[in-house]
Amino acid sequence: MSQKTIGRWTQLIILLVLQVLFLGGIAGSYYAVGWFGQEIRIKTAPVDPRDLLYGDYVTLSYEISQLRPELWKDQAPVPARGSKVYVLLKQGSGNPAVYEAAGLYGSKPSAQPGEVILQGQVDSSWDQAIRVTYGIEKYYVPEGTGKELEKEAGNMIAKVKIASWGQKKLEGLENF
């Protein structure tokens, strides 16, 4: 074999190894949230039952999804639809196992012990509320069990794991 052919094979192998490492990193980061992420609990809020069941998953809403404009802590105007925001969550005063929204920021704030930062996106904002989605609004269920969850939608707590790098994962639901 010539040097040129060996060089091309080396480049091809390096390219393949890089692709495998990239895909492995994506998959690994998802599992790493489960291993290293901090578990928090968030109270769910009722959702219009006509929109709750879509096939093999249910749509969830959370109490931290609809935030008061007073929670906006930045100097800039209240964020517009599509803006990335960071929600500071603190352990609740009534139930320390359930986290509640304590602040809304345009850039990532630092968290103290007992606090967690959850990244979301503004779905809509108006004078009375800022609606935020977090990417954990779908919960996949075994086929045919969605109707049971539909009845309990406003009385459940979601177990969410949040990794230090910001990735989040909905682990499960439990009764409140």
ABEGO torsion letter per residue (X at the ends): XBAAAAAAAAAAAAAAAAAAAAAAAAAAAAAAAAAABBBBBBBBBBBBAAAABBEABBBBBBAAABBBAAABABABBBBBBGBBBBBBBBBBAABAABBBBABBBABBBBBBBGBBBBBBBBABBBAABBBBBAGAABBBBBBGAAAAAAAAAAABBBBBBBBAAGBBBBAEBBBX
